[in-house]
Amino acid sequence: MRTLVLWDIDHTLVSITGLSAEIHAAVFQAIIGRPLERLAHMAGRTDRAIISETLQLHSLTPTEDVMTAFGDALATAFTDRADDLRRRGRILPGVEEALSALAARPEVVQSVLTGNMDSIASAKLTAFGLHRFVDLDIGAFGFDGLERPPLVGLARERAAEKYGGSFDPAHTVLVGDTPHDVLAGHHGGARVVAVATGASDEAALRAAGAELVLADLSDTDDVVRSVLGLSAP
């Protein structure tokens, strides 16, 4: 049976410090017509939730028209700033090797479960050449819903439709760096491999309920074993 591996992007695969907040501020100014005063907390959340809360923090109603306009502008901005993504961001240790090793296994299907909109996720992964290891057609993204847990089931459905068969919770693995990722996996129907490469340390991730926590992805063999639920030799 195939295993579906769903990767978070920000602070799990890549780090792009400061650029996202900068782009959000520019888009807010362009769409709303006044400066951004306060940006909603971003770590582990979907773009839909971030945009909605940011608008509410400015006493604005997040109508679907405004949300769509904001999302479209964000997508364009990230695509236009591909050079900035490469210049100001970086791939985290071991990521390319881990993705490549898992992509080489015929029983593994890789995609993403991310708070980013699909076009922003694609822009980030493409900027660092990571898009070639994952199937973005079956991922779940930041405009698919406000919260992460339902996105797990959505990704499983998309994967089953494209690849046939089914991906049950025992054969679905979510890899992420925040307590939100841990809860999404547990509530949405996936095993969780947490990595302490973001703002949450190993203790915080374990406290959130993660059964397995890695310091980072630098040990490729350990990552593959952890993701596939294999015992160390």
Rosetta blueprint (number, residue, H / E / L):
1 M L
2 R L
3 T E
4 L E
5 V E
6 L E
7 W E
8 D L
9 I L
10 D E
11 H L
12 T L
13 L L
14 V E
15 S E
16 I L
17 T L
18 G L
19 L H
20 S H
21 A H
22 E H
23 I H
24 H H
25 A H
26 A H
27 V H
28 F H
29 Q H
30 A H
31 I H
32 I H
33 G L
34 R L
35 P L
36 L L
37 E L
38 R L
39 L L
40 A L
41 H L
42 M L
43 A L
44 G L
45 R L
46 T L
47 D H
48 R H
49 A H
50 I H
51 I H
52 S H
53 E H
54 T H
55 L H
56 Q H
57 L H
58 H L
59 S L
60 L L
61 T L
62 P L
63 T L
64 E H
65 D H
66 V H
67 M H
68 T H
69 A H
70 F H
71 G H
72 D H
73 A H
74 L H
75 A H
76 T H
77 A H
78 F H
79 T H
80 D H
81 R L
82 A H
83 D H
84 D H
85 L H
86 R H
87 R H
88 R H
89 G L
90 R E
91 I E
92 L L
93 P L
94 G L
95 V H
96 E H
97 E H
98 A H
99 L H
100 S H
101 A H
102 L H
103 A H
104 A L
105 R L
106 P L
107 E L
108 V E
109 V E
110 Q E
111 S E
112 V E
113 L E
114 T L
115 G L
116 N L
117 M L
118 D H
119 S H
120 I H
121 A H
122 S H
123 A H
124 K H
125 L H
126 T H
127 A H
128 F L
129 G L
130 L L
131 H H
132 R H
133 F H
134 V L
135 D L
136 L H
137 D H
138 I H
139 G L
140 A E
141 F L
142 G L
143 F L
144 D L
145 G L
146 L L
147 E L
148 R L
149 P H
150 P H
151 L H
152 V H
153 G H
154 L H
155 A H
156 R H
157 E H
158 R H
159 A H
160 A H
161 E H
162 K H
163 Y H
164 G L
165 G L
166 S L
167 F L
168 D L
169 P H
170 A H
171 H H
172 T E
173 V E
174 L E
175 V E
176 G E
177 D L
178 T L
179 P H
180 H H
181 D H
182 V H
183 L H
184 A H
185 G H
186 H H
187 H H
188 G H
189 G L
190 A L
191 R E
192 V E
193 V E
194 A E
195 V E
196 A L
197 T L
198 G L
199 A L
200 S L
201 D L
202 E H
203 A H
204 A H
205 L H
206 R H
207 A H
208 A L
209 G L
210 A L
211 E L
212 L E
213 V E
214 L E
215 A L
216 D L
217 L L
218 S L
219 D L
220 T H
221 D H
222 D H
223 V H
224 V H
225 R H
226 S H
227 V H
228 L H
229 G L
230 L L
231 S L
232 A L
233 P L
